Amino acid sequence: MAEKRIITYWYIHKHMKQIFSIVFLTILVNVSFGQDTLSQNEDNISCQSLTDTLTNLVVFKVVDKMPTVAGGMPALYNDILKGIIFPSASKLKMGSKVFVAFVVDTNGQIIGKRVLRNITGTNIAEQILRIIGDMKWILGTCNEKAVSTLMMLPIIICVK
């Protein structure tokens, strides 16, 4: 009996990393996708929606056609680049990342702006959100119907 217990402990100890990884992934999947719902029509096109905790609206994060600005994403990034006033280079590191999120509502307005990650000691994320809010947005659609869409925008600052 003692030998069986030792083998069991040895097995658990040897495979602890894999066991922990499986448990962690299970928790991560449940937390990440716990509030999502799918919307389907007869054509079997599905979109994922959730309740946005900042605006308390049902928003879609996966849609048939994501919102964009006139000229597409390259135009969006060009406008952001032109509109940002950068701090001194000492505050920026190579590959500094900024993440912002917002909702494009069914009127093309930007609501629920939020900073997910900013560069410490700068206001770059706030500047990006101001620029995004001033732009004209083409609506996101789900099953050919305009829907409020949650967008996350990653921006990597490359210092030369």
WOLIN-V84973 format. One record per backbone hydrogen bond with DSSP energy under -0.5 kcal/mol. CO is the residue of the C=O (numbers start at 1). NH is the residue of the N-H. If there is no record, write none. Layout:
# WOLIN-V84973
CO_NH, CO_NH
This chain:
# WOLIN-V84973
1_5, 2_6, 3_7, 4_8, 5_9, 6_10, 7_11, 8_12, 9_13, 10_14, 11_15, 13_16, 15_19, 16_20, 17_21, 18_22, 19_23, 20_24, 21_25, 22_26, 23_27, 24_28, 25_29, 26_30, 27_31, 28_32, 29_33, 30_34, 33_36, 37_49, 38_40, 39_47, 41_44, 44_46, 45_41, 47_39, 48_61, 48_62, 49_37, 50_52, 50_59, 52_56, 57_52, 57_59, 59_50, 60_150, 62_48, 65_141, 68_138, 69_72, 71_75, 72_76, 73_77, 74_78, 75_79, 76_80, 77_81, 78_82, 79_83, 80_84, 84_86, 88_91, 88_92, 89_92, 93_96, 96_157, 98_155, 99_116, 99_117, 100_153, 101_114, 102_151, 103_105, 103_111, 104_149, 105_108, 108_137, 109_105, 109_111, 111_103, 114_101, 114_116, 117_99, 118_120, 119_122, 123_127, 124_128, 125_129, 126_130, 127_131, 128_132, 129_133, 130_134, 131_134, 132_135, 135_137, 136_70, 138_68, 140_147, 141_64, 141_65, 142_145, 145_142, 147_140, 148_60, 149_104, 151_102, 152_154, 153_100, 155_98, 155_157, 156_158, 157_95, 157_96, 157_159
